[in-house]
């Protein structure tokens, strides 16, 4: 859907000159002005643009914060307080950055659920999806290391718990842990390398985002009908002004919500214990990660049993390693999604059973998040085990099974058909409403 | 938008599931949720009650500072509490600050200057612990943000919209200060600890009730009660933990206003642009 050859016509002499030497304006024009998008995209499709905007916000605020932050176990905590108290608008930069991370994850989770619902990972968009999963994993690593930097109690103990996971890997685990920490315990070397990597990874993310957008612009966007564009003229609109203004509006609404948190509830999404300086001798009552990691944390702790050969004492996988495997598998399984769901119908709108299971899957993810915030004891563990099992069942059993046995509803012959049908039902409901091609 | 409807159902189902599972929650501390009182600095238009902050400072200096440090606050910061340069200078000079070394390599004491921070009551954490039955009194600078009991589902959802509520810290400190009471019948209270159902990590704590009526003299006519002292010190501690709180809320209001107007303009532009597509 990249629309054949470029329609860019340099308007000035300078642009002609540049176009003949480095066609950068042409690239921008073709990618963000003339690029055709399906006209029936709904607002769930705006989160890609929102994510790009937040990435820029995070990098800008992060660079400024790094000018005043000191990566030293003795000074890190107070350097953050120095930023909060004495640096001009330092409190604003810091609040934007910390809450920005949370809202980055809000946006990425919506973006991923949208992909899953509309089958955006299916042929020919497998690489696009895989790049997205890689971006998600990079985000997790970046956010985790960023959370360690303030060197509060939760920073320190989260770092201890998470790096400790690697020691569960047989034979090489201890070495990997040592190498991650730069020593035998979470200490100055750990803090320094986390700072270094926390500064590096966002630029790698930006690079992968370029590949992600490139892949998107090769295959073109999906749309709520899941039907590919057949008639460019009737079914697509140029990215600018149509998608640009729509994405901008969505971004504005998103920023309004984010501003509410930044200015009025800046600590709502954080943990109070991180206002206590890190103390290696004092373990907090409950060590919990940031809210956006809670589902994965629940999966990690759900495996509280050893896996061995039945009727013997032989333990093949102990509970710690089992938890680590489950947690990493919950991310890795996403990479295989395009080959697990092989239904030819993309959009969940035309897959009645898939819709039910998608809904259950969303509930399961939220439920895992809630369980991740609870102590790993009693009923919570059992509930986490059930939901973890369902998480994997969804990908490994339900989706392949649905692909084979579900009878989808008839799909529209084309986007134009679907849009016209929507518009006629909308206008019969309320004749005064202008047909919104977008929704 | 079918996906919207679907996600609404999903969210509702998740909420019902969480609500059903909530009673299973283990009995956690604090035993009693903090009492909520009115704070001048609450809400989007929150502002400091300067008189209250000054009283809180007085309570800190006369009562709390004998055990609790205030490491992150410099005397110069007190100008935000309405004191003049001369008053700040005078207060600072009442403190002895260790400085040095001088040319002879000796450390020496000198009167404080506005750039100095409040000196703590103890030389180090070990001394603080040794003087207090092994439990070092925490520093006051960030306590109003570091002690904020979780509100639990579904209260925390309402907190986002109603208020918005972000005063768990000062509410907690106020409740703790006014919450000392006789233990319920049959409750064993260990030697050297004191019963308080509002304490965040147990039902007894090492600190004895520090406040009493008429303990601190107020010169502005405010009631000299434990209740008033508790509210004043809590407000002061909130200021110490977040000196830019009011500035943040004021900038927030301007930002929200700007964003709302811009969002409306972008919306109208969007409508106009897309209307051109109408067949």
Interface residues (C-beta under 8 A of the other chain):
Chain A: X39 X42 X43 X44 X78 X81 X84 X85 X91 X92 X95 X113 X114 X117 X118 X224 X237 X241 X242 X245 X246 X248 X249 X252 X253 X255 X256 X259 X260 X262 X263 X264 X265 X266 X267 X268 X272 X273 X275 X276 X285 X348 X349 X355 X358 X359 X362 X363 X366 X367 X370 X374 X375 X377 X378 X379 X380 X383 X434 X435 X436 X437 X438 X439
Chain B: X1 X2 X3 X4 X6 X7 X9 X10 X11 X13 X14 X17 X18 X21 X24 X25 X26 X44 X72 X77 X138 X141 X142 X145 X146 X147 X148 X153 X156 X159 X160 X164 X166 X169 X201 X241 X242 X243 X244 X247 X248 X249 X251 X252 X253 X255 X256 X259 X260 X262 X263 X266 X267 X269 X270 X273 X274 X275 X277 X278 X279
